[in-house]
Amino acid sequence: METKDAITSLTALGHATRLAAFRLLVEAGPAGRMAGDIGEALGVPGATLSFHLKELVHAGLVESESQGRYVCYRANFQAIHGLIEYLTHNCCAGSTSAECAPTTDPACGC
């Protein structure tokens, strides 16, 4: 991941509504959630939610798929893992201690 991409991702996550939406999508896993469901869960009007989801899509953290008149959004797990890897590159100067071990859970498939 390039520094500019990391900045774009972190900027997108730096807003409470976008962070909450992203966390809902991470929780939903590969199935994702429909835009209306996200808005309902967050109590955010459709136009406002659309703006925030567009920012997450632009940052590459979220993918969207049209399903007829509706749009399903999914977290881009590859992108978030890339961001985590970027942020933790050379963690503990390459030490293999437990504190520097990867934090992803292979059991979740994300």
N, C-alpha and C positions, 0 to 999 in steps of 0.2 A: 504494500500500500504506500502510496506517495503521501508526503506531508499535506499537500493541498486537499487530498481526498479525506484524510483524517480530520482536518479542520472542518470540511464541509459536513462530515458525519457528526462531529461533536457539536457543531453549531445547530444542526437539525435537532439533536437530542437536548439542546440547551433551553428548551421551552417546556413548561409543565404539561401542556396539552399533548404535544408531540411525544414527550417521554412516556406519558400515560398510555397513549395509543400504541406506541411501540411495545411497551411492556405487555399490553393486552394481546398483541399479535405474537409475541414470543410465547406467551402462555398458551395461545391457541395452537401452536405448533404448525406443521406443514399444511393443515387444513385451512388455516387462516380464519378470517371473519369478514362478514359482509359489512359494507360501510354503514348501513343503518344500525346494525347491531353495535358497532363501535361507538357511534354517536349516542345511542341510547345508554350504553354502559357508562359513558363519560359525561352524559348530560350536556352535550355540545350540539348546537344547531348544525344542520347539514352544510351550509355554505362555509361556516367556520371550520368544520371538520375537513371539508374538501381541501381548503387551503393548507391545513396542517399535514394532511396525508400526502398532498402534492409535494410538500417540502421533504418529507421522508422518502418518497419515491425518487425525487431529484437527487437526494444524497446517496441513493442506492441501498438504503437500509430496509426498504419495503418494496415489494413488487405488487402490481395490481393485475387483475384479470377480469375482463368484462364477461358477465354471465347474463346475457339478455339485457334487461334494463338495469341490472344491478352490477355492482363492482365488488369483487372479493379481494381483500388485501392480505398479504402474507409477509412475515418477517423474512428478510434475506439473511439466513444464518451464516452463509459463507462470508457476507460482507461484515457482519458483526464479529465473526471470528477473526477476520483480517484486521479489524480495528483493534481488537484485544491483543492480537499478535504484535501489531505496530506499537501499541502502548507499552507492552511488556518486553519488547525486544531488548536483549542483553540484560534481562532482569537479574539482579544480584550478580552482575558481571559473569553470567554463565554458570553460576553455582547450580549444583543438582540437589540442593537441600529441599526439604519438604515445603518450606515457605515459598519457594520459587517454582513449584510444580504447577502445571496447567490446571485451571479451575473448571474446565468443561467436563460435563458428565456424559461419557459415551453411551450410557444407558438411555439417555433421552433422545438420541439421534439428532441433536442440534449442535 
